[in-house]
Amino acid sequence: MTRTLFLLLIAGFIHSTAYAATAVTGSNTNTAPVLSLFKKHCASCHGENRLGLVGPPLIPQSFKRLKPEAAALVIKNGRAATQMPAFGETLSKQQISPLVDYIYTKPEQMPVWDMADIKKSHVISNPPGTLGDTPVFKADMQNLFLLVEIGDHHVTLLDGDTFKPIYRLKTHNTLHGGPKYSRDGRYVYFASRDGWITKFDIYNLKVIADIRVGINTRNLAVSDDGKYIIAGNTLPHTAVILKADDLSPVKVIPVVNDEGKSSRVSAVYTAAPRKSFILALKDFPEVWEIPYVDKNIFVHDYRYEMPEYSGKPFSIRRIKLKHYLDNFFFDQSYEHIIGAARPEGERLPQGIQVIKLASGRKVADIDLLGMPHLSSGISWKYQDTRVIATPNIREGVVSIIDTRNWKIIKKIKTQGPGFFMRSHEKSPYAWVDVFFGPNKDLVHIIDKKTLEIVKTLKPEPGKTSAHVEFTKDGRYALLSIWENEGAVIVYDAQTLEEVKRLPMKKPSGKYNVYNKTHLEEGTSH
């Protein structure tokens, strides 16, 4: 089956499903003016049926922590760290108010996506074992990059030695959460906002399988043994386990607490040393650990506080907290979660919590407010300790945290709020963007020994600069011009001089095979 034919079949499937054919409306707000406003200003990102496209679903199930008054402010002022624009100069208060009423109106039929739906969506294009084990092109297979171009929904496979494109793959709309590699780097798994998971064979440049795990999906993670995939959804409130070889569904896990309340999944991660998946949740203050191997060998660590935890594969260990924790950083050993809650509505974050995974208990608080983007944090050895560095989505500051005592060593002032931070073990520098605000075209270079900004780059005046990733050896750094008519710029990571510029369609993330599969300290895991 050709890739084009495959996509046509998938498109036909989407339009034939019940959830897409049934408009999600409410009996009290289904009036022509409101629907017209929604279609004109909201539907292109959130879908005409309110079930989400580029943006999240706009139904009450998605607003567990967002009050209507706060939603009105989001429509008016936009939202940090998202693509949600401000409509304050486009829509009046009298127009925003009925829009808020509409999105808070319960749908006539609450959409579902269960195991039967998941199985029906499953398409295997190239069954496991039918493709050759020798790459069809010549390159250092550990120094390849995947460049995600969200401008036209493609991924470019790039040779990290020559910086020449090898292949360009059409993807499902709006990949999210970053592609994840198998341990050997041969296979890569993509998650799209609208719930599709794709497995791609880099050696043969072919799709292995596709499956739709939800209506709106956050991201996926791959088990360290390469056997399983987990995907976290915001609609429905589930986590889905798949077999990694052909994406066959294994289990749908409802994300529900002891009181019967459900939660959106903020993110899923693999804790490789622990042989488990970790789930960050948005709507109740718990962190979940789900083992993918039998963990009875140390179940005694948990039994006193969590007698229901069996330690068997895909059982749930619930780590109950006092405060929400939906934005994580793991220390390099995966012994601790360093996390915070992103504010929703009027609820403010409670600072950063440090949770020891073995005991499930908080061991420290870090007095760092604003909106630290911990999931984009990095670590490195500094003097006689190891530090964590995180940008901040609301404040122009990079915070440096000592992992010995969880104290803030320094706050480095930047020229605006940042989103991504990257480095490499062999690089003397850490790179941080100024993603939000008028200085979005700047990138700061921080000396990891002095903790000082030593240079500020302006790669393309007036255009957003973001998301750096290094080559396998740390010699070069690749940076995105995050615009529809954008580019990936290759820099010499020592001299900080531009080496090459590749035109791209709104390139977002860049993912090096070696750095990701070896958990390089300068990149996100």
C-alpha positions as CSV (number, residue, x, y, z in Angstrom):
1,M,0.0,0.0,0.0
2,T,1.4,3.4,-0.9
3,R,1.7,6.1,1.7
4,T,-0.7,8.3,-0.4
5,L,-3.3,5.6,-0.6
6,F,-2.9,4.9,3.1
7,L,-3.6,8.5,4.0
8,L,-6.6,8.6,1.8
9,L,-8.0,5.5,3.5
10,I,-7.3,7.0,6.9
11,A,-9.0,10.3,5.9
12,G,-12.0,8.3,4.8
13,F,-12.1,6.5,8.1
14,I,-12.0,9.7,10.0
15,H,-15.0,11.2,8.2
16,S,-16.9,7.9,8.7
17,T,-16.6,7.7,12.4
18,A,-19.5,8.5,14.6
19,Y,-17.7,11.1,16.7
20,A,-16.8,13.2,13.6
21,A,-20.2,12.9,12.0
22,T,-22.1,14.1,15.1
23,A,-21.7,17.7,16.0
24,V,-21.2,18.4,19.7
25,T,-23.7,21.0,20.5
26,G,-25.7,22.1,23.5
27,S,-29.5,22.5,23.7
28,N,-29.3,26.0,25.4
29,T,-26.6,27.6,23.2
30,N,-27.2,26.1,19.8
31,T,-28.0,29.5,18.2
32,A,-26.9,30.7,14.8
33,P,-24.9,33.8,16.1
34,V,-22.8,31.7,18.5
35,L,-22.2,28.9,16.1
36,S,-21.2,31.5,13.5
37,L,-18.7,33.1,15.9
38,F,-17.3,29.7,16.9
39,K,-16.9,28.6,13.3
40,K,-15.2,31.8,12.3
41,H,-12.8,32.2,15.2
42,C,-12.4,28.9,16.9
43,A,-13.2,25.9,14.7
44,S,-9.9,26.0,12.7
45,C,-8.0,25.1,15.8
46,H,-10.6,23.4,18.0
47,G,-12.8,21.6,15.4
48,E,-16.3,22.4,14.4
49,N,-17.5,19.7,16.7
50,R,-15.4,21.1,19.6
51,L,-13.4,17.9,19.9
52,G,-10.0,19.5,19.2
53,L,-7.6,19.8,16.3
54,V,-4.5,21.9,16.8
55,G,-6.0,23.1,20.0
56,P,-7.6,21.1,22.8
57,P,-11.3,20.0,23.0
58,L,-13.7,22.8,24.1
59,I,-16.2,20.9,26.1
60,P,-16.8,20.9,29.9
61,Q,-14.8,17.7,30.3
62,S,-11.7,19.7,29.3
63,F,-12.2,22.5,31.9
64,K,-11.9,20.7,35.2
65,R,-9.7,23.5,36.7
66,L,-10.7,26.4,34.5
67,K,-13.6,28.6,35.6
68,P,-15.8,30.4,33.0
69,E,-14.6,33.8,34.1
70,A,-11.0,32.7,33.5
71,A,-11.9,31.1,30.2
72,A,-13.3,34.5,29.1
73,L,-9.9,36.1,30.0
74,V,-8.1,33.4,27.9
75,I,-10.3,34.2,24.9
76,K,-9.6,37.9,25.4
77,N,-5.9,37.8,26.3
78,G,-4.7,34.5,24.8
79,R,-2.7,31.9,26.8
80,A,1.0,31.7,27.5
81,A,2.9,28.6,26.2
82,T,0.2,27.8,23.7
83,Q,-0.8,28.9,20.2
84,M,-4.0,30.4,21.6
85,P,-4.1,34.0,20.3
86,A,-5.7,37.0,22.0
87,F,-9.2,38.0,20.6
88,G,-9.6,41.1,22.8
89,E,-9.4,43.5,19.8
90,T,-11.5,41.2,17.6
91,L,-14.4,40.2,19.8
92,S,-16.4,42.3,22.2
93,K,-17.4,41.3,25.7
94,Q,-20.9,40.7,24.4
95,Q,-19.5,38.2,21.9
96,I,-17.1,36.5,24.2
97,S,-19.7,35.8,26.9
98,P,-22.0,33.5,24.7
99,L,-18.9,31.8,23.4
100,V,-18.0,30.9,26.9
101,D,-21.5,29.7,27.6
102,Y,-21.3,27.5,24.5
103,I,-18.1,25.8,25.3
104,Y,-19.3,25.1,28.9
105,T,-22.5,23.6,27.7
106,K,-22.5,19.8,27.9
107,P,-22.7,18.0,24.6
108,E,-25.9,16.2,23.7
109,Q,-23.7,13.0,23.4
110,M,-20.5,12.9,25.3
111,P,-17.8,11.6,22.9
112,V,-16.1,8.3,23.7
113,W,-13.1,6.5,22.2
114,D,-12.9,3.0,23.6
115,M,-11.1,-0.2,22.8
116,A,-13.5,-1.1,20.0
117,D,-12.8,2.3,18.3
118,I,-9.1,1.9,18.8
119,K,-9.1,-1.6,17.3
120,K,-11.1,-0.4,14.3
121,S,-8.6,2.3,13.5
122,H,-5.6,0.0,13.5
123,V,-3.8,-0.3,10.1
124,I,-0.6,-2.3,9.6
125,S,1.1,-1.2,6.4
126,N,4.3,-3.3,6.8
127,P,4.0,-6.2,9.3
128,P,7.0,-6.7,11.6
129,G,9.7,-8.9,10.0
130,T,8.7,-8.1,6.4
131,L,11.3,-5.3,5.9
132,G,15.1,-5.7,5.6
133,D,17.4,-5.0,8.5
134,T,20.0,-3.1,6.5
135,P,19.4,0.7,6.0
136,V,18.5,1.7,2.4
137,F,20.7,4.8,2.7
138,K,24.2,5.5,4.0
139,A,24.7,7.6,7.1
140,D,25.7,7.4,10.7
141,M,22.4,6.0,12.0
142,Q,23.1,7.4,15.5
143,N,23.6,10.9,14.2
144,L,20.4,11.3,12.4
145,F,17.8,14.1,13.2
146,L,14.1,14.1,12.8
147,L,12.9,17.7,12.1
148,V,9.2,18.2,12.8
149,E,7.7,20.8,10.4
150,I,4.3,21.7,11.8
151,G,3.7,24.3,9.1
152,D,2.7,21.6,6.6
153,H,2.6,18.5,8.7
154,H,5.8,16.8,7.6
155,V,8.9,15.3,9.2
156,T,12.3,15.7,7.6
157,L,15.0,13.0,8.2
158,L,18.4,14.8,8.3
159,D,21.9,13.5,8.1
160,G,23.7,15.0,11.1
161,D,27.1,14.9,9.5
162,T,26.4,16.5,6.1
163,F,23.2,18.3,7.1
164,K,21.5,17.1,4.0
165,P,17.9,15.9,4.0
166,I,17.4,12.2,3.4
167,Y,13.6,11.8,3.3
168,R,10.5,13.9,4.0
169,L,7.5,12.1,5.5
170,K,3.9,13.3,5.5
171,T,2.4,13.0,9.0
172,H,-0.9,13.3,10.7
173,N,-1.9,16.8,11.6
174,T,0.0,18.5,14.5
175,L,2.5,16.1,16.0
176,H,2.8,16.7,19.7
177,G,5.1,15.8,22.5
178,G,8.1,14.9,20.3
179,P,8.8,11.7,18.5
180,K,10.2,8.8,20.5
181,Y,12.8,6.3,19.3
182,S,13.3,2.6,19.9
183,R,16.4,1.9,21.9
184,D,18.5,1.1,18.8
185,G,17.2,4.1,17.0
186,R,15.7,2.1,14.1
187,Y,12.1,2.9,14.8
188,V,10.4,6.1,15.7
189,Y,6.9,6.7,17.1
190,F,4.8,9.8,16.5
191,A,1.8,11.1,18.4
192,S,-0.6,13.7,16.8
193,R,-3.0,16.0,18.7
194,D,-5.9,14.2,17.2
195,G,-5.0,10.9,18.7
196,W,-3.0,9.1,15.9
197,I,0.1,7.0,16.8
198,T,2.4,6.2,13.9
199,K,5.4,3.8,13.8
200,F,8.0,4.5,11.2
201,D,11.0,2.4,10.1
202,I,13.9,4.7,9.6
203,Y,16.1,2.0,8.0
204,N,13.5,1.4,5.3
205,L,11.8,4.8,5.2
206,K,8.4,3.1,5.5
207,V,5.4,3.3,7.9
208,I,4.9,0.2,9.9
209,A,1.5,0.9,11.4
210,D,-1.0,3.6,12.5
211,I,-3.6,3.5,15.2
212,R,-5.9,6.1,16.8
213,V,-5.8,5.9,20.6
214,G,-8.0,8.9,21.5
215,I,-9.7,12.0,20.3
216,N,-7.1,14.4,21.8
217,T,-3.7,13.0,22.7
218,R,-0.9,14.7,24.7
219,N,2.2,12.5,24.0
220,L,3.6,9.0,24.1
221,A,6.5,7.1,25.7
222,V,8.3,3.9,24.8
223,S,9.3,1.3,27.4
224,D,13.0,0.8,27.9
225,D,12.8,-2.8,26.8
226,G,11.2,-1.8,23.5
227,K,8.0,-3.9,24.0
228,Y,5.4,-1.3,24.8
229,I,4.1,2.2,24.0
230,I,1.9,4.3,26.3
231,A,-0.1,7.2,25.1
232,G,-1.8,9.8,27.4
233,N,-5.1,11.4,26.4
234,T,-7.0,14.6,27.4
235,L,-10.1,13.2,25.6
236,P,-11.2,10.7,26.7
237,H,-9.5,10.6,30.1
238,T,-7.4,7.5,29.5
239,A,-3.9,6.1,29.0
240,V,-3.6,3.5,26.3
241,I,-1.0,0.7,26.2
242,L,0.1,-0.6,22.8
243,K,2.5,-3.3,21.7
244,A,5.5,-1.6,20.1
245,D,6.1,-4.1,17.3
246,D,2.8,-3.4,15.4
247,L,0.9,-0.9,17.7
248,S,-1.7,-3.5,18.6
249,P,-3.7,-2.3,21.6
250,V,-3.1,-4.0,24.9
251,K,-5.0,-2.1,27.5
252,V,-7.1,1.1,28.0
253,I,-6.6,2.5,31.5
254,P,-9.3,5.0,32.7
255,V,-7.6,7.8,34.6
256,V,-9.9,7.9,37.6
257,N,-9.2,8.5,41.3
258,D,-10.7,6.9,44.4
259,E,-13.6,9.4,44.4
260,G,-14.5,8.5,40.9
261,K,-13.3,11.8,39.4
262,S,-11.4,11.5,36.1
263,S,-8.4,13.5,34.9
264,R,-6.8,14.6,31.7
265,V,-3.3,13.2,31.2
266,S,-0.8,16.1,31.1
267,A,2.1,13.9,29.9
268,V,3.5,10.4,29.9
269,Y,7.2,9.5,30.5
270,T,9.4,6.4,30.6
271,A,11.5,6.0,33.8
272,A,14.0,3.6,32.2
273,P,15.9,2.6,35.4
274,R,12.6,1.9,37.1
275,K,11.1,-0.1,34.2
276,S,7.9,1.9,34.5
277,F,5.8,4.6,32.9
278,I,5.1,7.8,34.9
279,L,1.9,9.8,34.3
280,A,1.5,13.5,35.0
281,L,-2.2,14.4,35.6
282,K,-4.0,17.7,35.3
283,D,-7.2,17.3,37.3
284,F,-6.4,15.7,40.7
285,P,-3.2,15.8,42.7
286,E,-1.7,12.4,42.0
287,V,1.2,11.0,40.0
288,W,0.8,7.5,38.6
289,E,3.5,5.0,38.1
290,I,2.7,2.0,35.8
291,P,5.3,-0.8,35.6
292,Y,5.7,-2.6,32.3
293,V,7.6,-5.5,33.9
294,D,6.9,-7.5,37.1
295,K,8.1,-5.3,40.0
296,N,7.2,-7.5,42.9
297,I,11.0,-7.6,43.7
298,F,10.6,-4.2,45.5
299,V,6.9,-4.0,46.1
300,H,7.6,-3.9,49.8
301,D,8.7,-0.3,49.3
302,Y,5.1,0.6,48.6
303,R,3.0,-1.9,50.5
304,Y,2.5,0.0,53.7
305,E,1.0,3.1,52.0
306,M,-0.5,1.4,48.9
307,P,-1.6,-2.1,49.7
308,E,-3.6,-2.3,46.5
309,Y,-0.5,-1.9,44.4
310,S,0.4,-5.4,43.1
311,G,3.6,-4.6,41.2
312,K,2.3,-6.6,38.2
313,P,2.7,-5.1,34.7
314,F,0.3,-2.3,34.0
315,S,-1.0,-2.1,37.6
316,I,-1.3,1.4,39.0
317,R,0.8,2.9,41.8
318,R,-0.9,6.1,42.9
319,I,1.4,8.7,44.5
320,K,-1.0,11.0,46.2
321,L,0.1,14.6,46.8
322,K,-1.3,17.7,48.4
323,H,-0.9,19.8,45.3
324,Y,-1.2,19.3,41.5
325,L,1.9,18.2,39.6
326,D,1.5,18.2,35.8
327,N,4.9,19.6,34.6
328,F,7.9,17.4,35.3
329,F,11.6,17.1,35.3
330,F,13.5,13.9,36.3
331,D,16.9,14.0,37.8
332,Q,19.5,12.2,35.8
333,S,19.2,9.0,37.8
334,Y,15.4,9.0,37.7
335,E,15.3,8.9,41.5
336,H,13.3,12.1,41.9
337,I,10.5,14.0,40.1
338,I,10.9,17.8,40.2
339,G,7.5,19.2,39.3
340,A,5.1,22.0,39.4
341,A,1.6,22.8,38.3
342,R,0.8,25.1,35.4
343,P,-1.8,27.6,36.5
344,E,-5.3,27.2,35.1
345,G,-7.8,29.9,35.8
346,E,-7.3,31.5,39.2
347,R,-5.4,28.6,40.7
348,L,-1.7,29.5,41.2
349,P,1.2,27.1,41.4
350,Q,2.4,26.0,44.8
351,G,6.1,26.3,43.9
352,I,8.1,23.3,42.9
353,Q,7.8,19.9,44.7
354,V,10.6,17.3,44.8
355,I,9.2,13.8,45.0
356,K,11.3,10.7,45.7
357,L,9.9,8.0,43.5
358,A,11.0,5.1,45.7
359,S,9.0,6.3,48.7
360,G,6.4,8.4,46.9
361,R,7.0,11.2,49.4
362,K,7.9,14.8,49.0
363,V,11.4,15.5,50.1
364,A,11.7,19.2,49.4
365,D,9.9,22.4,48.2
366,I,11.6,24.9,45.9
367,D,10.3,28.5,46.2
368,L,10.1,29.1,42.4
369,L,6.8,30.5,41.1
370,G,5.8,32.0,37.8
371,M,5.6,29.1,35.3
372,P,8.9,27.2,35.2
373,H,9.0,25.0,32.1
374,L,10.5,22.0,33.9
375,S,9.7,19.5,31.2
376,S,12.2,21.5,29.1
377,G,14.8,21.6,31.8
378,I,18.4,20.3,31.5
379,S,21.1,19.3,34.0
380,W,24.9,19.4,34.1
381,K,27.8,19.0,36.5
382,Y,28.7,22.3,38.2
383,Q,31.7,22.6,40.5
384,D,31.2,19.7,43.0
385,T,27.5,19.2,42.4
386,R,24.9,18.6,39.7
387,V,22.4,21.4,38.8
388,I,19.1,21.6,37.1
389,A,18.3,24.6,34.9
390,T,14.8,25.6,33.8
391,P,13.4,28.5,31.8
392,N,10.2,30.2,32.8
393,I,7.2,30.8,30.6
394,R,6.0,33.8,32.5
395,E,9.2,35.5,33.7
396,G,12.4,36.4,32.0
397,V,14.6,34.2,34.2
398,V,16.5,30.9,34.1
399,S,16.7,29.3,37.5
400,I,19.7,27.1,38.5
401,I,18.9,24.5,41.2
402,D,21.4,22.5,43.3
403,T,20.3,18.9,43.4
404,R,22.1,18.2,46.7
405,N,19.9,20.4,48.8
406,W,17.3,21.6,46.2
407,K,18.2,25.2,46.7
408,I,18.3,27.9,44.0
409,I,21.9,28.8,43.3
410,K,21.1,31.6,40.9
411,K,18.4,33.2,38.8
412,I,19.8,34.4,35.5
413,K,17.8,37.3,34.1
414,T,16.9,37.0,30.4
415,Q,15.2,39.4,28.0
416,G,11.8,37.7,28.2
417,P,10.1,34.4,29.1
418,G,11.6,31.3,27.5
419,F,10.2,27.9,26.4
420,F,13.1,25.6,25.5
421,M,16.6,25.1,27.0
422,R,19.2,22.7,25.6
423,S,22.9,21.8,26.0
424,H,25.2,18.8,25.5
425,E,27.6,17.1,27.9
426,K,30.5,18.1,25.6
427,S,29.4,21.7,25.2
428,P,30.5,24.5,27.5
429,Y,27.2,26.4,26.8
430,A,23.5,26.1,27.5
431,W,21.1,27.7,25.0
432,V,17.8,29.2,26.0
433,D,15.3,31.0,23.8
434,V,13.1,34.1,24.5
435,F,10.0,32.5,23.0
436,F,7.4,34.9,24.3
437,G,7.1,38.6,24.0
438,P,8.8,41.3,21.9
439,N,12.2,39.7,22.0
440,K,11.2,36.4,20.6
441,D,14.0,36.6,18.0
442,L,16.7,36.3,20.6
443,V,18.6,33.3,22.0
444,H,20.9,33.5,25.0
445,I,24.1,31.5,25.4
446,I,24.9,30.7,29.0
447,D,28.4,29.6,30.2
448,K,27.8,26.5,32.3
449,K,30.9,27.2,34.5
450,T,30.2,30.9,35.3
451,L,26.4,30.8,35.0
452,E,26.6,34.0,33.0
453,I,25.1,35.0,29.6
454,V,28.1,35.3,27.4
455,K,26.4,36.0,24.1
456,T,22.9,36.8,22.7
457,L,22.1,35.8,19.2
458,K,19.5,37.2,16.8
459,P,19.3,34.6,14.1
460,E,16.5,36.2,12.1
461,P,15.3,39.7,13.2
462,G,11.6,39.8,14.0
463,K,11.1,36.0,13.8
464,T,10.8,33.5,16.6
465,S,13.9,31.6,17.4
466,A,13.5,28.4,19.5
467,H,14.4,24.8,20.3
468,V,18.1,23.9,20.0
469,E,19.3,20.3,19.6
470,F,22.9,19.2,19.3
471,T,24.6,16.6,17.1
472,K,25.8,13.4,18.6
473,D,29.2,14.7,19.4
474,G,28.0,18.1,20.6
475,R,30.0,19.9,17.9
476,Y,27.0,21.6,16.2
477,A,23.8,23.0,17.5
478,L,20.6,23.2,15.3
479,L,18.1,26.0,16.0
480,S,14.6,26.6,14.6
481,I,13.2,29.8,13.0
482,W,9.7,29.0,14.2
483,E,7.7,30.5,11.3
484,N,5.8,29.2,8.4
485,E,8.5,30.4,6.1
486,G,11.2,29.4,8.6
487,A,14.5,27.5,8.7
488,V,16.7,25.3,10.7
489,I,20.1,27.0,11.3
490,V,23.2,25.0,12.0
491,Y,25.7,26.7,14.4
492,D,29.2,25.7,15.4
493,A,28.6,25.0,19.1
494,Q,32.1,26.3,20.1
495,T,32.5,29.4,18.0
496,L,28.7,30.1,17.9
497,E,29.0,31.0,14.2
498,E,26.4,30.0,11.6
499,V,27.4,27.1,9.4
500,K,24.3,26.4,7.3
501,R,20.6,27.3,6.9
502,L,17.9,24.9,5.7
503,P,14.5,26.3,4.7
504,M,11.7,24.6,6.6
505,K,7.9,25.0,7.1
506,K,7.6,26.2,10.7
507,P,10.1,23.7,12.2
508,S,9.4,23.0,15.8
509,G,11.4,20.2,17.4
510,K,14.6,18.6,16.3
511,Y,15.5,15.2,17.7
512,N,18.9,13.5,17.5
513,V,18.9,9.7,17.6
514,Y,22.0,9.4,19.8
515,N,21.1,12.1,22.3
516,K,17.5,10.8,22.8
517,T,18.4,7.1,23.0
518,H,21.3,7.7,25.4
519,L,19.4,10.1,27.6
520,E,22.0,12.8,27.0
521,E,22.0,15.3,29.9
522,G,21.5,18.3,27.7
523,T,18.2,17.3,26.1
524,S,14.8,16.4,27.3
525,H,14.0,12.8,28.0
